[in-house]
Amino acid sequence: MQFNAVKYFVKKYFQIIILFIIGSAFKYV
Protein backbone atom coordinates (compact mmCIF):
# COMPACT_ATOMS: atom_id res chain seq x y z
CA MET A 1 0.00 0.00 0.00
CA GLN A 2 1.52 3.27 -1.18
CA PHE A 3 -0.70 5.82 0.54
CA ASN A 4 2.05 8.45 0.59
CA ALA A 5 2.48 8.26 -3.17
CA VAL A 6 -1.26 8.57 -3.69
CA LYS A 7 -1.44 11.56 -1.36
CA TYR A 8 1.44 13.24 -3.21
CA PHE A 9 -0.21 12.59 -6.59
CA VAL A 10 -3.56 13.98 -5.43
CA LYS A 11 -1.82 17.07 -4.07
CA LYS A 12 -0.04 17.68 -7.39
CA TYR A 13 -3.22 17.03 -9.36
CA PHE A 14 -5.14 19.47 -7.14
CA GLN A 15 -2.48 22.15 -7.67
CA ILE A 16 -2.73 21.72 -11.44
CA ILE A 17 -6.52 22.06 -11.31
CA ILE A 18 -6.27 25.23 -9.20
CA LEU A 19 -3.73 26.73 -11.62
CA PHE A 20 -5.99 25.83 -14.55
CA ILE A 21 -9.01 27.47 -12.88
CA ILE A 22 -7.02 30.61 -12.06
CA GLY A 23 -5.70 30.76 -15.62
CA SER A 24 -9.20 30.42 -17.04
CA ALA A 25 -10.50 33.10 -14.68
CA PHE A 26 -7.80 35.54 -15.81
CA LYS A 27 -8.65 34.76 -19.45
CA TYR A 28 -12.23 35.94 -18.98
CA VAL A 29 -11.28 39.12 -17.14
mmCIF entry with sequence, helices, sheets and N, C-alpha, C, O atoms, coordinates in Angstrom:
data_MODEL
# 
_entry.id   MODEL 
# 
_entity.id                         1 
_entity.type                       polymer 
_entity.pdbx_number_of_molecules   1 
# 
_entity_poly.entity_id                      1 
_entity_poly.type                           'polypeptide(L)' 
_entity_poly.nstd_linkage                   no 
_entity_poly.nstd_monomer                   no 
_entity_poly.pdbx_seq_one_letter_code       MQFNAVKYFVKKYFQIIILFIIGSAFKYV 
_entity_poly.pdbx_seq_one_letter_code_can   MQFNAVKYFVKKYFQIIILFIIGSAFKYV 
_entity_poly.pdbx_strand_id                 A 
# 
loop_
_entity_poly_seq.entity_id 
_entity_poly_seq.num 
_entity_poly_seq.mon_id 
_entity_poly_seq.hetero 
1 1  MET n 
1 2  GLN n 
1 3  PHE n 
1 4  ASN n 
1 5  ALA n 
1 6  VAL n 
1 7  LYS n 
1 8  TYR n 
1 9  PHE n 
1 10 VAL n 
1 11 LYS n 
1 12 LYS n 
1 13 TYR n 
1 14 PHE n 
1 15 GLN n 
1 16 ILE n 
1 17 ILE n 
1 18 ILE n 
1 19 LEU n 
1 20 PHE n 
1 21 ILE n 
1 22 ILE n 
1 23 GLY n 
1 24 SER n 
1 25 ALA n 
1 26 PHE n 
1 27 LYS n 
1 28 TYR n 
1 29 VAL n 
# 
_struct_asym.id          A 
_struct_asym.entity_id   1 
# 
_struct_conf.conf_type_id            HELX_P 
_struct_conf.id                      HELX_P1 
_struct_conf.pdbx_PDB_helix_id       AA1 
_struct_conf.beg_label_comp_id       PHE 
_struct_conf.beg_label_asym_id       A 
_struct_conf.beg_label_seq_id        3 
_struct_conf.pdbx_beg_PDB_ins_code   ? 
_struct_conf.end_label_comp_id       TYR 
_struct_conf.end_label_asym_id       A 
_struct_conf.end_label_seq_id        28 
_struct_conf.pdbx_end_PDB_ins_code   ? 
_struct_conf.beg_auth_comp_id        PHE 
_struct_conf.beg_auth_asym_id        A 
_struct_conf.beg_auth_seq_id         3 
_struct_conf.end_auth_comp_id        TYR 
_struct_conf.end_auth_asym_id        A 
_struct_conf.end_auth_seq_id         28 
_struct_conf.pdbx_PDB_helix_class    1 
_struct_conf.details                 ? 
_struct_conf.pdbx_PDB_helix_length   26 
# 
_struct_conf_type.id          HELX_P 
_struct_conf_type.criteria    ? 
_struct_conf_type.reference   ? 
# 
loop_
_atom_site.group_PDB 
_atom_site.id 
_atom_site.type_symbol 
_atom_site.label_atom_id 
_atom_site.label_alt_id 
_atom_site.label_comp_id 
_atom_site.label_asym_id 
_atom_site.label_entity_id 
_atom_site.label_seq_id 
_atom_site.pdbx_PDB_ins_code 
_atom_site.Cartn_x 
_atom_site.Cartn_y 
_atom_site.Cartn_z 
_atom_site.occupancy 
_atom_site.B_iso_or_equiv 
_atom_site.pdbx_formal_charge 
_atom_site.auth_seq_id 
_atom_site.auth_comp_id 
_atom_site.auth_asym_id 
_atom_site.auth_atom_id 
_atom_site.pdbx_PDB_model_num 
ATOM 1   N N  . MET A 1 1  ? 0.836   -1.209 0.000   1.00 0.00 ? 1  MET A N  1 
ATOM 2   C CA . MET A 1 1  ? 0.000   0.000  0.000   1.00 0.00 ? 1  MET A CA 1 
ATOM 3   C C  . MET A 1 1  ? 0.869   1.256  0.000   1.00 0.00 ? 1  MET A C  1 
ATOM 4   O O  . MET A 1 1  ? 1.660   1.487  0.915   1.00 0.00 ? 1  MET A O  1 
ATOM 5   N N  . GLN A 1 2  ? 0.702   2.055  -1.042  1.00 0.00 ? 2  GLN A N  1 
ATOM 6   C CA . GLN A 1 2  ? 1.524   3.267  -1.178  1.00 0.00 ? 2  GLN A CA 1 
ATOM 7   C C  . GLN A 1 2  ? 0.640   4.500  -0.986  1.00 0.00 ? 2  GLN A C  1 
ATOM 8   O O  . GLN A 1 2  ? 0.364   5.237  -1.933  1.00 0.00 ? 2  GLN A O  1 
ATOM 9   N N  . PHE A 1 3  ? 0.204   4.706  0.252   1.00 0.00 ? 3  PHE A N  1 
ATOM 10  C CA . PHE A 1 3  ? -0.699  5.817  0.540   1.00 0.00 ? 3  PHE A CA 1 
ATOM 11  C C  . PHE A 1 3  ? 0.003   7.159  0.369   1.00 0.00 ? 3  PHE A C  1 
ATOM 12  O O  . PHE A 1 3  ? -0.609  8.132  -0.071  1.00 0.00 ? 3  PHE A O  1 
ATOM 13  N N  . ASN A 1 4  ? 1.292   7.209  0.720   1.00 0.00 ? 4  ASN A N  1 
ATOM 14  C CA . ASN A 1 4  ? 2.049   8.451  0.590   1.00 0.00 ? 4  ASN A CA 1 
ATOM 15  C C  . ASN A 1 4  ? 2.132   8.898  -0.861  1.00 0.00 ? 4  ASN A C  1 
ATOM 16  O O  . ASN A 1 4  ? 1.976   10.080 -1.167  1.00 0.00 ? 4  ASN A O  1 
ATOM 17  N N  . ALA A 1 5  ? 2.375   7.951  -1.743  1.00 0.00 ? 5  ALA A N  1 
ATOM 18  C CA . ALA A 1 5  ? 2.482   8.263  -3.166  1.00 0.00 ? 5  ALA A CA 1 
ATOM 19  C C  . ALA A 1 5  ? 1.145   8.779  -3.694  1.00 0.00 ? 5  ALA A C  1 
ATOM 20  O O  . ALA A 1 5  ? 1.097   9.717  -4.490  1.00 0.00 ? 5  ALA A O  1 
ATOM 21  N N  . VAL A 1 6  ? 0.065   8.151  -3.240  1.00 0.00 ? 6  VAL A N  1 
ATOM 22  C CA . VAL A 1 6  ? -1.262  8.575  -3.686  1.00 0.00 ? 6  VAL A CA 1 
ATOM 23  C C  . VAL A 1 6  ? -1.559  9.987  -3.193  1.00 0.00 ? 6  VAL A C  1 
ATOM 24  O O  . VAL A 1 6  ? -2.088  10.820 -3.930  1.00 0.00 ? 6  VAL A O  1 
ATOM 25  N N  . LYS A 1 7  ? -1.211  10.239 -1.941  1.00 0.00 ? 7  LYS A N  1 
ATOM 26  C CA . LYS A 1 7  ? -1.445  11.559 -1.356  1.00 0.00 ? 7  LYS A CA 1 
ATOM 27  C C  . LYS A 1 7  ? -0.662  12.625 -2.133  1.00 0.00 ? 7  LYS A C  1 
ATOM 28  O O  . LYS A 1 7  ? -1.181  13.704 -2.421  1.00 0.00 ? 7  LYS A O  1 
ATOM 29  N N  . TYR A 1 8  ? 0.594   12.304 -2.466  1.00 0.00 ? 8  TYR A N  1 
ATOM 30  C CA . TYR A 1 8  ? 1.436   13.240 -3.212  1.00 0.00 ? 8  TYR A CA 1 
ATOM 31  C C  . TYR A 1 8  ? 0.846   13.507 -4.594  1.00 0.00 ? 8  TYR A C  1 
ATOM 32  O O  . TYR A 1 8  ? 0.830   14.648 -5.055  1.00 0.00 ? 8  TYR A O  1 
ATOM 33  N N  . PHE A 1 9  ? 0.363   12.457 -5.253  1.00 0.00 ? 9  PHE A N  1 
ATOM 34  C CA . PHE A 1 9  ? -0.209  12.592 -6.593  1.00 0.00 ? 9  PHE A CA 1 
ATOM 35  C C  . PHE A 1 9  ? -1.469  13.442 -6.565  1.00 0.00 ? 9  PHE A C  1 
ATOM 36  O O  . PHE A 1 9  ? -1.676  14.293 -7.430  1.00 0.00 ? 9  PHE A O  1 
ATOM 37  N N  . VAL A 1 10 ? -2.313  13.203 -5.557  1.00 0.00 ? 10 VAL A N  1 
ATOM 38  C CA . VAL A 1 10 ? -3.557  13.977 -5.434  1.00 0.00 ? 10 VAL A CA 1 
ATOM 39  C C  . VAL A 1 10 ? -3.235  15.451 -5.192  1.00 0.00 ? 10 VAL A C  1 
ATOM 40  O O  . VAL A 1 10 ? -3.891  16.337 -5.739  1.00 0.00 ? 10 VAL A O  1 
ATOM 41  N N  . LYS A 1 11 ? -2.223  15.701 -4.372  1.00 0.00 ? 11 LYS A N  1 
ATOM 42  C CA . LYS A 1 11 ? -1.825  17.072 -4.070  1.00 0.00 ? 11 LYS A CA 1 
ATOM 43  C C  . LYS A 1 11 ? -1.384  17.785 -5.347  1.00 0.00 ? 11 LYS A C  1 
ATOM 44  O O  . LYS A 1 11 ? -1.797  18.913 -5.615  1.00 0.00 ? 11 LYS A O  1 
ATOM 45  N N  . LYS A 1 12 ? -0.532  17.106 -6.136  1.00 0.00 ? 12 LYS A N  1 
ATOM 46  C CA . LYS A 1 12 ? -0.044  17.677 -7.390  1.00 0.00 ? 12 LYS A CA 1 
ATOM 47  C C  . LYS A 1 12 ? -1.196  17.916 -8.356  1.00 0.00 ? 12 LYS A C  1 
ATOM 48  O O  . LYS A 1 12 ? -1.276  18.964 -8.997  1.00 0.00 ? 12 LYS A O  1 
ATOM 49  N N  . TYR A 1 13 ? -2.087  16.932 -8.451  1.00 0.00 ? 13 TYR A N  1 
ATOM 50  C CA . TYR A 1 13 ? -3.224  17.033 -9.364  1.00 0.00 ? 13 TYR A CA 1 
ATOM 51  C C  . TYR A 1 13 ? -4.113  18.207 -8.965  1.00 0.00 ? 13 TYR A C  1 
ATOM 52  O O  . TYR A 1 13 ? -4.610  18.940 -9.819  1.00 0.00 ? 13 TYR A O  1 
ATOM 53  N N  . PHE A 1 14 ? -4.310  18.378 -7.648  1.00 0.00 ? 14 PHE A N  1 
ATOM 54  C CA . PHE A 1 14 ? -5.140  19.470 -7.136  1.00 0.00 ? 14 PHE A CA 1 
ATOM 55  C C  . PHE A 1 14 ? -4.504  20.812 -7.469  1.00 0.00 ? 14 PHE A C  1 
ATOM 56  O O  . PHE A 1 14 ? -5.206  21.756 -7.832  1.00 0.00 ? 14 PHE A O  1 
ATOM 57  N N  . GLN A 1 15 ? -3.181  20.908 -7.350  1.00 0.00 ? 15 GLN A N  1 
ATOM 58  C CA . GLN A 1 15 ? -2.479  22.153 -7.669  1.00 0.00 ? 15 GLN A CA 1 
ATOM 59  C C  . GLN A 1 15 ? -2.659  22.502 -9.129  1.00 0.00 ? 15 GLN A C  1 
ATOM 60  O O  . GLN A 1 15 ? -2.871  23.665 -9.473  1.00 0.00 ? 15 GLN A O  1 
ATOM 61  N N  . ILE A 1 16 ? -2.575  21.489 -10.004 1.00 0.00 ? 16 ILE A N  1 
ATOM 62  C CA . ILE A 1 16 ? -2.727  21.718 -11.436 1.00 0.00 ? 16 ILE A CA 1 
ATOM 63  C C  . ILE A 1 16 ? -4.133  22.226 -11.748 1.00 0.00 ? 16 ILE A C  1 
ATOM 64  O O  . ILE A 1 16 ? -4.308  23.131 -12.564 1.00 0.00 ? 16 ILE A O  1 
ATOM 65  N N  . ILE A 1 17 ? -5.138  21.633 -11.090 1.00 0.00 ? 17 ILE A N  1 
ATOM 66  C CA . ILE A 1 17 ? -6.523  22.058 -11.306 1.00 0.00 ? 17 ILE A CA 1 
ATOM 67  C C  . ILE A 1 17 ? -6.706  23.508 -10.864 1.00 0.00 ? 17 ILE A C  1 
ATOM 68  O O  . ILE A 1 17 ? -7.352  24.294 -11.558 1.00 0.00 ? 17 ILE A O  1 
ATOM 69  N N  . ILE A 1 18 ? -6.141  23.859 -9.715  1.00 0.00 ? 18 ILE A N  1 
ATOM 70  C CA . ILE A 1 18 ? -6.265  25.230 -9.203  1.00 0.00 ? 18 ILE A CA 1 
ATOM 71  C C  . ILE A 1 18 ? -5.604  26.210 -10.176 1.00 0.00 ? 18 ILE A C  1 
ATOM 72  O O  . ILE A 1 18 ? -6.168  27.261 -10.479 1.00 0.00 ? 18 ILE A O  1 
ATOM 73  N N  . LEU A 1 19 ? -4.420  25.868 -10.661 1.00 0.00 ? 19 LEU A N  1 
ATOM 74  C CA . LEU A 1 19 ? -3.734  26.734 -11.615 1.00 0.00 ? 19 LEU A CA 1 
ATOM 75  C C  . LEU A 1 19 ? -4.552  26.886 -12.887 1.00 0.00 ? 19 LEU A C  1 
ATOM 76  O O  . LEU A 1 19 ? -4.622  27.977 -13.453 1.00 0.00 ? 19 LEU A O  1 
ATOM 77  N N  . PHE A 1 20 ? -5.168  25.806 -13.339 1.00 0.00 ? 20 PHE A N  1 
ATOM 78  C CA . PHE A 1 20 ? -5.994  25.826 -14.547 1.00 0.00 ? 20 PHE A CA 1 
ATOM 79  C C  . PHE A 1 20 ? -7.204  26.732 -14.350 1.00 0.00 ? 20 PHE A C  1 
ATOM 80  O O  . PHE A 1 20 ? -7.561  27.500 -15.243 1.00 0.00 ? 20 PHE A O  1 
ATOM 81  N N  . ILE A 1 21 ? -7.834  26.640 -13.181 1.00 0.00 ? 21 ILE A N  1 
ATOM 82  C CA . ILE A 1 21 ? -9.006  27.473 -12.885 1.00 0.00 ? 21 ILE A CA 1 
ATOM 83  C C  . ILE A 1 21 ? -8.603  28.946 -12.826 1.00 0.00 ? 21 ILE A C  1 
ATOM 84  O O  . ILE A 1 21 ? -9.296  29.806 -13.370 1.00 0.00 ? 21 ILE A O  1 
ATOM 85  N N  . ILE A 1 22 ? -7.489  29.230 -12.168 1.00 0.00 ? 22 ILE A N  1 
ATOM 86  C CA . ILE A 1 22 ? -7.020  30.611 -12.058 1.00 0.00 ? 22 ILE A CA 1 
ATOM 87  C C  . ILE A 1 22 ? -6.690  31.161 -13.449 1.00 0.00 ? 22 ILE A C  1 
ATOM 88  O O  . ILE A 1 22 ? -7.016  32.305 -13.765 1.00 0.00 ? 22 ILE A O  1 
ATOM 89  N N  . GLY A 1 23 ? -6.048  30.345 -14.266 1.00 0.00 ? 23 GLY A N  1 
ATOM 90  C CA . GLY A 1 23 ? -5.700  30.764 -15.624 1.00 0.00 ? 23 GLY A CA 1 
ATOM 91  C C  . GLY A 1 23 ? -6.947  31.054 -16.442 1.00 0.00 ? 23 GLY A C  1 
ATOM 92  O O  . GLY A 1 23 ? -6.986  32.030 -17.191 1.00 0.00 ? 23 GLY A O  1 
ATOM 93  N N  . SER A 1 24 ? -7.956  30.222 -16.306 1.00 0.00 ? 24 SER A N  1 
ATOM 94  C CA . SER A 1 24 ? -9.202  30.421 -17.039 1.00 0.00 ? 24 SER A CA 1 
ATOM 95  C C  . SER A 1 24 ? -9.900  31.686 -16.556 1.00 0.00 ? 24 SER A C  1 
ATOM 96  O O  . SER A 1 24 ? -10.461 32.439 -17.352 1.00 0.00 ? 24 SER A O  1 
ATOM 97  N N  . ALA A 1 25 ? -9.860  31.912 -15.247 1.00 0.00 ? 25 ALA A N  1 
ATOM 98  C CA . ALA A 1 25 ? -10.501 33.097 -14.681 1.00 0.00 ? 25 ALA A CA 1 
ATOM 99  C C  . ALA A 1 25 ? -9.834  34.363 -15.228 1.00 0.00 ? 25 ALA A C  1 
ATOM 100 O O  . ALA A 1 25 ? -10.522 35.322 -15.579 1.00 0.00 ? 25 ALA A O  1 
ATOM 101 N N  . PHE A 1 26 ? -8.510  34.372 -15.303 1.00 0.00 ? 26 PHE A N  1 
ATOM 102 C CA . PHE A 1 26 ? -7.798  35.535 -15.814 1.00 0.00 ? 26 PHE A CA 1 
ATOM 103 C C  . PHE A 1 26 ? -8.078  35.742 -17.299 1.00 0.00 ? 26 PHE A C  1 
ATOM 104 O O  . PHE A 1 26 ? -8.052  36.874 -17.782 1.00 0.00 ? 26 PHE A O  1 
ATOM 105 N N  . LYS A 1 27 ? -8.346  34.655 -18.027 1.00 0.00 ? 27 LYS A N  1 
ATOM 106 C CA . LYS A 1 27 ? -8.645  34.761 -19.450 1.00 0.00 ? 27 LYS A CA 1 
ATOM 107 C C  . LYS A 1 27 ? -9.942  35.514 -19.693 1.00 0.00 ? 27 LYS A C  1 
ATOM 108 O O  . LYS A 1 27 ? -10.071 36.251 -20.670 1.00 0.00 ? 27 LYS A O  1 
ATOM 109 N N  . TYR A 1 28 ? -10.911 35.320 -18.786 1.00 0.00 ? 28 TYR A N  1 
ATOM 110 C CA . TYR A 1 28 ? -12.225 35.936 -18.977 1.00 0.00 ? 28 TYR A CA 1 
ATOM 111 C C  . TYR A 1 28 ? -12.308 37.354 -18.412 1.00 0.00 ? 28 TYR A C  1 
ATOM 112 O O  . TYR A 1 28 ? -13.304 38.051 -18.608 1.00 0.00 ? 28 TYR A O  1 
ATOM 113 N N  . VAL A 1 29 ? -11.258 37.774 -17.712 1.00 0.00 ? 29 VAL A N  1 
ATOM 114 C CA . VAL A 1 29 ? -11.279 39.124 -17.136 1.00 0.00 ? 29 VAL A CA 1 
ATOM 115 C C  . VAL A 1 29 ? -10.965 40.147 -18.219 1.00 0.00 ? 29 VAL A C  1 
ATOM 116 O O  . VAL A 1 29 ? -10.933 41.346 -17.944 1.00 0.00 ? 29 VAL A O  1 
# 
